[in-house]
Amino acid sequence: MFSGTFGVTHWLIVIGVLVVLFGAKRLPAAARGLGQSMRILKAELRDDADKDDEQK
């Protein structure tokens, strides 16, 4: 049923649904917030790995 790959058509449908749900004005702010959250998560994971290396 699901092949695990998304084609161009699938991505266009997903983007269209997001625009309908959130509106075109709110999508850039949502993407910016998601990017900031990902950067924070990466930094925290990196700090955790550094602390673990120091303890060994």
C-alpha positions in Angstrom: 0.0 0.0 0.0 2.7 2.5 1.0 5.9 2.3 -1.0 7.8 4.6 1.3 8.7 7.2 -1.4 7.0 10.5 -2.0 6.7 11.8 -5.5 6.3 15.4 -6.6 2.5 15.0 -6.7 2.5 13.8 -3.1 4.5 16.7 -1.9 2.3 19.2 -3.7 -0.8 17.7 -2.0 0.9 17.9 1.4 1.9 21.5 0.8 -1.6 22.3 -0.4 -3.2 20.8 2.7 -0.8 22.7 5.0 -1.7 26.0 3.2 -5.4 25.3 3.6 -5.0 24.3 7.3 -2.7 27.1 8.4 -3.0 29.8 5.8 -0.2 31.2 3.7 0.7 34.0 6.2 1.3 31.6 9.2 3.4 29.0 7.4 6.7 31.0 7.3 6.4 31.6 11.1 5.7 27.9 11.7 8.7 26.8 9.6 10.9 29.3 11.4 9.8 28.0 14.7 10.4 24.4 13.6 13.9 25.3 12.5 14.7 27.0 15.7 13.4 24.0 17.7 15.6 21.7 15.6 18.7 23.8 16.2 18.0 23.8 19.9 17.5 20.1 20.0 20.8 19.5 18.1 22.7 21.8 20.4 21.3 20.0 23.5 22.1 16.5 22.0 25.6 17.7 21.2 26.1 19.1 24.8 24.8 15.8 26.2 27.3 13.8 24.1 30.1 16.1 25.2 29.2 15.7 28.8 29.1 11.9 28.4 32.6 12.0 26.8 34.0 14.0 29.7 32.6 11.6 32.3 34.4 8.6 30.7 
